[in-house]
Each structure stands twice: as C-alpha cells, then as structure tokens.
C-alpha cells in the first residue's frame, strides 16, 4: 500500500507515449483513469481547445469505425488531420502513426475507395511521418499483395529497401530485413510461376534454356534477401519455406538443411512446431535414416504431442528395432488420445487397438500398465463413459468398435463402454465382436 | 489436431519492453490481420484470395438493450465516485493527471460525523480534566475545564469554519490545550487507516476484479427453446435467482425472448461474483452428444434428443464456492460447498470431465476440485509469474488436455501439468516484449476458447485480455500471439464469450464486455489449418446507457436515478445465436450490479461482394425504438420509480439551526419569499414554488420547457405519462405564459449562427438532461465538447456546410449523453430544484447564491478555513461555466449547494 500512496502523491516524471493512460497503483496503467480524474472538477487551467477538439474528433472516428460507418469516419478524418499541427511535440510526433492507422483502416473498408486512393494516401503518409516510412511501406505492400498487384508491391519494397534516415538503428535494421524478406518472397512467387511454366515446357525447346537461365539469376538475389532476416529470432514460416524450396531446387541441400536446423534448434527462436515439421519433411524428402527422423519428431512430440505427425511418428517407432522406441510408440499414442480434439480420431484409436494387441502378444503388459496408471483416474470418464458409448455407436461404428476393444483391454470386460458396445447386435460386425470379446478375455490387463 | 501449416511472420523478442530497440511489427490494423499471405502461387492471389466478408455486421434491432425483467424491489446505491474520493482543488491541468486522494476532507468529515468514535477513547482518558456537572469548581488546577460552559459557548455556534463564528476565550483556551492531544493522536491513529481505506476504494473504483468472468449464465431448460438464466439478484447480489427452476426464458428467432414464470431464489451468504455453467457429456443420461457450454438449438425435428438433461452450476462468492447439479426438470441439487479462507478469485468448470472444477484463491493457490475426491492443490505460488505485482488476483482455466491447466495472474499465464512435478510449467503468455505489450499492461482476463467440432476454431486457443489489447494464444505455440487487437475499451474488459458460428463457414463472434457496459464484437475465422484472424473490422454494440432515449422524459431527480441505474457496471454477459430462416439472430443478455437484466437482439448482415465493389448503402440504417420497446421501458421505469431510494448510510447530525431560526423569527420579516424559505428550512422539506406564492416568474422551471408551440413540445406532451403528468399539468399554467415564450428564442440567438441548424436539437438535449451545476459537469463535458468550441476547422468544415443528417443523429446522441455520467452525488437534484425554483426574485437568488458559494467553498477547503469572498466568486467565473451555459441553451445557471455536512 505504501508504494501505492507514493504513486498517488508524487508527480510522475516519466514520459507517457500513449498520452492517455496514467499510472495508477502497482505500476498498472489504466486508460480510463484519466476519465475518472477529469470527472472531478478542478479550478485550474483546462486542456487547450485544440487538444479538446482533436481528442473529441478522434473519439468520433473511433466510434464511427466501430459502427462500420466508413463514410462518417472519413468525414471526421478530414478534420482530424489538424492534429499534425499540435503544439505539443509528443502528440505531434505520434500523430502520423495514428492518422495512418485510422486512415488506412477507413480506406480499406470504405466502399468508394480504390487502390489508387490508398496508394496516394500511403505515399503521402510515408513522407509525413518519416519515422514510419518502413512500417507503412510494409503494410502498403501487404495491401497491394492482397489486391494481386505484385509488380506494384515489388516496386514499393525496392523503394523502401534503399530508404535510410539518420543513424541506422537496430529497429531500422530489423525492419529493413523484413522489407528485404518480403521482397524475396515476391521474387519467390515469380520464380515459382516460372518454374511451373518451365515444367510445362519441353527440355529441348529453345525457350527452355532462357527460362532456366532466368530462374538461376533469381536464386542468388533471393537468398541474400532471406538470409538476413531468418537469422533474427521470430516466426518466419513463409520465408523459410520458400527459401528452402529454392535452395533445394538448385541442389543446395546442405544450405537448406542448415537453414532449417538453425530455424528449428536456435534457442533464441520461439518453439515453433512448424520449424520441426519443415525439418522433418525435408529430411524425409532427403530419405534420411529413420534414426534421424525419429530424433526430429521426438522434439516435436515434446512440444506438440497432439500434432497430426504423431501418428506417423508412432509408425516409425513401431517399426524400430530398439525396444525403447517401441515403448515410446505406445506413449505417443496415448499422448495423442489425451487431447479433447483428438478423441474422435479413428485412426489413432485403430493404431492403439492394434498396438495394444501387438504388445500384449509380445508380453509387455508392464508398458501398458505404466501408461495406464496415470490415466486410470480420468480416461474412463473422459473416453469410456456410457454417454460416449451411446453417442459413438450412433455416429461412428468403427470408432466405437476400436474404442470398445481398447476399453476392454484397459478396464476389463466389466467396463460400461465395452458392455454397451458388445451388447449391440449388428449383423456385419457380429464376427468381429466375437473376436474382440475373445481377445479381451485373453489379454485384458485387469485381473479378473 | 491440425497445426497451421504456415504462421504469420512475426519478430520475436524476449524480455520486458523498452530494453531492446526493436520495432513493433504488430501494426494493429484490423485489415492487416484480415490479410493472409498468398500461400505459394501468385496466380492464385488474383481470384483465389479469400473473399473476406468485409460487410460482416450485426445490426441491432433497437438502438439499445431493453429491460428483460422488472427491477428488483431492493434499493440500489451506486456507490462511490471519483468526486467522493479525489481532491478537488487540483492546481492546474496536466496532461498526465494526478489522482490525489482527498484524505483531509474525508477525515474532517469523519471527525464531524463520527466524533463519538474518533474521540471517545480520548475522552475517557481525559475524564479527569473535565468537570462534567455541577457548578464551577474553584480548584486551582487550570487543567480542568467546565463542560457546561463550553457547551454553552458552543450552543448556536455554526461549525465548519463559519466566518462569523465567535470564539470565546474558554473555547480558545480549550482548543489550545487540547489541540496537541486531540489533533495529533486522533489523526495519526485514524488518518492512516482512513487513507488505506480510501486507497482501496479508489483502486476498486478503477478496477473491480471481483466480477471477472461474469455472473450471468445459461442452463438448459425443459425444451431446447426454453432456457434458464442464472444470475444473482437482490440488493446485495446474494440471491441466486431460482424457483423450482431458474428464470426461464423462451427464445424464438423471430421475436423477443419471453419470460416464463417467476423464479424463486436460493439465498446465499455472500454476494455472488461469478456463475459458471457447463454441460459435459450430457451428464451421461442423454442419447446424444451435446456440445458443451453453449447448446446450439437445431431446427431438427428430433430436437429433444439433442437436449442435455442436466448441467453443472458453479458459483463463486467472496469466500465460498459452491456447486449445484441442475437437471432439466428437477430442482437444483447442491453438491458441495467450499470455503476459501483467503478469498476466491476465480472458478471454472472443466469442459472435458463432468464435475471437475478449478478454484483459485488470493493466497496464490490453485486447486482442482471434484465433488467426489475433494480438493487437490496443484499449484501454489504467492509470487506472481513474471515480475512482482501486488495484485492477489489469480485465475485458472482448462486447456485442450484435460490434465493440463492454465494459471494466470496480472503478469502472465502459465500452462501447468497437474500430473507433472509441482512448480514446473511453461509460460503461455507474458506481459513483455514477446507480445509487444505496452508499459504498465496487465492481464485482466484469460479464457479457454476451446470447443471441438468440425466447424470451429482450433480447440487450443486461449483468449487473454489486458486493459489495452486482446490476444489469442495457441497453447502449442507459447509466447507468440496468434492475433492481437487493440480494443480501446474505456473500462476493464472482464467479460468475454465466444459464440458458435451463425452459419457454417461464417466467422465466429467473440463478445467482449467492459465493466462500464461497453460491448465489442469481433469476428474471428480460422478453421482447420489456418491461423485465427479477424474477419472484418470489430464492431461495438449498444450499451445499456444507449437505451436512455427509449424512456419517457422525466423530472431531473428521476432522470438521474434512471441514468445512474443504466450506467451501473456490467457484471454478466450471456449470448446465444438463434438460427433463423432469413438471417441469424444474436440474442444478448447483460446483467448490471443493480441486478437488472437487459436484453438485445441483433441480426447478421453480410456483404459477400468482391472487396472492390462499391456498395450502394454503406451506412447501416439506424435502428429506432418500436412502440412495444418504449412501452416496455415505460413499464420498467414505473416499477423502478416505485423502488424506495437507498436509505442513507448515515444521516448528518443537525446543528442548532432551529435555534438560529427562532432567533431570526423575532426580527421583522419583510416579504413572503424569505418567510416561505424559512418555513421550508424549519420543516426540512423542499421549497416549492407554491410556497412562495404567485411570483412573477421570469425563468423556466427545471427540466423540459416547451418553447413556442412546435412539434417537439407537442410530442413531448404526448409522451408524458405516469408520475410526471400531474406535475407537468400543474406547471403548465405557469410555463405557457406568453411573456416567457418571447424570451427564449431571443436568448438563443446568442448562440453563434453556425449552430442554428442544430439549435433545436441542442435544446432537446438540454431538456433531456437534468439541470446540473457547472462545477460538476464541466470536466465531464470538457474533453468531449467540440461543439461549443470556436474551432475554425470545425466551424468551417462541418457546421457551415450543413450537417449531414446521419451526423446530426450522432451529435444528438452525443449531446444526450453529454452532461451527466452519473457522477453527481445523490440528493443534489432535490436541492437543485429547490434552488432553481426560487431564482425568481433577485434578492432570494442572491442570498442563496452566497450561501451556496460559501458552503461550497467550505467543501473545497477542508479543515474549515474560510475563503475571502472574492475567491469564492471567482469559482463561478471559470470558462467552463460559460461553456456549459452555451451548451444548455437558455437554461439559467444553477448552482449546487453544499449537501449536508
């Protein structure tokens, strides 16, 4: 409480870039504190008229945007431009960014706006807020890309790439890298278009050689564009994907592997499941040894045990010679079925039923027991309740059958799910059911 | 489960904000989120770009929500406002305003009001220094004071620093002697406690996290169309509305919801803070699977099969949590009650396993709770996750894995495995550079959005709300937000609800509710293997205070009461989508702290045309009030006005003004007006115009005044019914005199010509709003009053060219909202009408003004110091007052007198 009181009484010297939010107790900023404080009448100086009109205008624009009244927002926007001349330097500096945000939003949604209007606005805004040149350029490019104007987008990025202002800060550098990467992506688009054309051409054709030459000239340019950015920590899935595709096409397998390994294993990067997926797919294409594939998927398993590649992982492990791997294969399957989103995955249940049988044949009931111990308390309610028995039977017979088998093995033939399903009389499945009952009787890990 | 095959590019930086110089690449434009990079081939981008439904909009049927149930019989007190807590004598405007708690005034008031508490112990200690009875003892001791004499001196003394107060030498001596003891010991002992209390109240006013999650929820009813609403009722919100059933509501797509029956109540021991309901696996009784949480009515004929038979209902109070099982037909069966010593902050029901709950307490403990197995502590950390934050608020929710939970506090959200070793886990979200958080940003709400289904979002998404933004996080990719949106809500977003898609393939509405009643709706798409993103610009939905225009015109006091009621904080949100043949209907219910449930229907309007297609009608046709709606509002209002006002917590002691009056009465009384005034004061009642006899009234009465006979006044008269009519009839004789009718238009010409097109509307707003003192309203209106300001931009560009009709509407809405935000202290309206009705004669007006000025100056200068009269008069000459005068048209300037003591 003591810091709180100090906060209240001591004037804070810190600059507040947002301008609107104020510190309350505990260092938390509340945007609505200003409103509360202003509701108390004071006798002193009031905010300037200019500031009042601008902030009122801003709130009108925001309100109109939230009501999807683009026309009204545009009219207010016309007046809001006065904020560029604010005498308060802090507000004046923040103004271009604000205008860009609101303006681009309006122009994107306004029924009468066109690409030309947007272009004109973006070009003006780039030069008004010099500091925002790069961010605006990037967003402008995205807009153009969205409208299918690849050439314009590319031109726009080239301009941004060469832009410099003042000393090169790290923030500027990161943005320039991003600009270059987007440029690379655009080049990749044209490249892949050409590749497609090339695949349609005959190799003996005269045009083939020029086209292929064209493609080669592209490659080295693009690699430079991508390489700077993908060293920076971040999520760069589209860039990495296209970069690797190009590297692979030109036979630079080592380069591609290095890029992917770096993307997947660099600790500074967020643990992006896609990085491991890309690496795995690359290694698979490369026909890497199974050990290698397993080691990649093992990490993916630790990050996302519910990934759809896990069933593939299970298959790899099942085929492995090592006992340890086969045991992990069971764990992976149980792990997949732990998730609510995978509970109706027939393939997973099929795999589990099959694998349980296999393991029990090879007399490793301890493995199952170990996996089951931690799930004993909640799987019956989660998967094998009588509600699910009825619902599964109605919706998906195959799923119900597989689940019933697993339930029989794990919980014994007395379990609700197994009993319900096995009682169902079905012509086609009768034989199957008989076998299932026999197997369950023989193998169930529950001692009768 | 599919993971998005390609995520949106994003920079990733670790650590707190501001440490590294990195650009903020989350640009915060909704359209930017709508864009996805063309997957691989450019030729697709021209025609293959996803056709975004840009015109996705839920249109409200009425301009504001309507009351669903009659107001409860208990009086409701709006509680403290910033005016009650903050120091009013702020020196000057700051861009970063300072919140200075007004301890001095509160303290001196406390000493006056509760002197017995403050001084009783001291009095006992000093008993020997007082001579309580009997004649004056002639002891030599100078330290003994005769109480009788002092009381005699004090008799008739007007306290609170009256400038004409007379001090006897005895009093002076007493105060000199007593001051060191009386002044210091009491203030040092009590002041600290009082300050602490005020600071807590102030924090609570800014952010009251008790109702995080919301206290309004759905339960399945007897049939799919009939559902039960569960919410706390009663003045203290301590009754869970219930009968044999909870409040039943019949929902049909075509019409408004119908209330069935009258619910009874379950009386609880404390106020209900959070209500959570959940249907898991149909409680193992129904034949069919039913999606958890929000049952979606299906037009299938065999609907009853899809209908869940029972649901679980969990309720969190301050120190208790309870769980009920509610079956479709039967009564709710209490399953278990849990006492939380340190106070519970959050409760959630598992969407996976029936009867499993997670409860968190202020001590930092998170427990898994099942009625069968009891409590199991799964996490405990009195410290916050990322950095130190004093808030004891904790939150916990479930994830896609039934044995993995999220645990959140103000600084971040962590994923913990309940089966793993205690203490370990993975940060899902942290307030820092990873999500490009702002300085001072804190987590206010986290919610698991999972729901498995073929047509839904990834079941691994979590919603995280801060005071600035909203984040969607995927638990498979911690720390990197999948989506970020600056919601810009003017109050804390403590309520959120994700709804099923209105139509297959349509974006899912995500409702976000601020404590102040503001609602926002986001359209979120991203099925299967794509990243979640916004489809179209988010939209705002009408709040309860937008319904004010549906109510009949009222006299100021009732108007205030109504406005305060409509602006009560929202503490619950429940919505559902009813598919209908024409367009899907979103049925939205909200609960306020006053216990009111309001309802609103919205229709979906989609524009699927290509993005470049200019739409002929871009602006939504504004909804208007139907006669049924206004009738409904009128009925509700009638019931509300019957509710007795909240009894004052404590009434100020009356000082011996009777004594003064008696003394004055001996003097020659000249004129009827002072006499009437005095009589009214002696009886402690309102001074009404009839008490003053027939006066040459020159000023209009408070509230609506009809101008020269025009349409507006005719309409108003027609609209006036109920309790106002009688009053109005009485007033009309006087107000429709020709002499005054001439005055009003003349005065209005004082407004600049640019306002001419608006003047009638301005006048209307002046009429709808209650009269108010400039001192109170000016700061409210100040930041949002461009109309009255001589801005050249505005006058030239906007007003002079004639205002588009739609904008006039906005302006009128805005003007209607302008003057009052419910910040006026209770009771002031009475005295206002008292004063304003006496403004007739200059002499009375003058004396009252002086009186009011003096009183208010006392209020402004705690400690009883008096102000020179020049200063008091300068209070009234601030520019803000002039602004208000312009705004309120020809209304006379009224003052707010000092209320009580």
Interface residues (C-beta under 8 A of the other chain):
Chain A: X1 X3 X4 X5 X8 X9 X11 X12 X16 X17 X18 X19 X21 X22 X23 X24 X25 X26 X27 X28 X29 X30 X31 X32 X33 X34 X35 X36 X37 X38 X39 X40 X41 X42 X43 X44 X45 X46 X47 X49 X50 X52 X53 X55 X56 X57 X59 X60 X62 X63 X64 X65 X66 X67 X68 X69 X70 X71 X72 X75 X78 X79 X82 X88 X101 X104 X105 X108 X109 X110 X111 X112 X114 X115 X134 X135 X139 X142 X143 X145 X146 X147 X148 X150 X169 X170 X171 X172 X174 X175 X178 X181 X185 X189 X190 X192 X193 X196 X232 X233 X234 X235 X236 X237 X238 X239 X241 X242 X268 X269 X270 X271 X272 X273 X274 X277 X303 X304 X306 X307 X308 X338 X339 X340 X341 X342 X343 X344 X374 X378 X381 X382 X385 X386 X387 X388 X390 X391 X394 X395
Chain B: X1 X2 X3 X4 X5 X6 X7 X8 X9 X10 X11 X12 X13 X14 X20 X21 X22 X23 X25 X27 X28 X29 X30 X31 X32 X35 X37 X38 X40 X41 X42 X43 X45 X46 X49 X54 X55 X57 X81 X82 X83 X86 X87 X88 X89 X90 X91 X92 X93 X95 X96 X97 X98 X99 X100 X101 X195 X196 X199 X202 X203 X205 X206 X207 X281 X282 X283 X284 X285 X286 X287 X288 X289 X351 X352 X353 X354 X389 X390 X391 X400 X401 X402 X403 X410 X419 X434 X438 X439 X440 X441 X442 X450 X452 X458 X459 X460 X467 X468 X476 X477 X478 X479 X480 X488 X490 X491 X492 X516 X520 X536 X537 X538 X539 X540 X611 X612 X613 X614 X615 X618 X619 X620 X775 X776 X778 X779 X780 X782 X783 X784 X785 X786 X789 X790 X791 X793 X794 X797 X798 X804 X806 X807 X810 X821 X823 X860 X875 X878 X879 X880
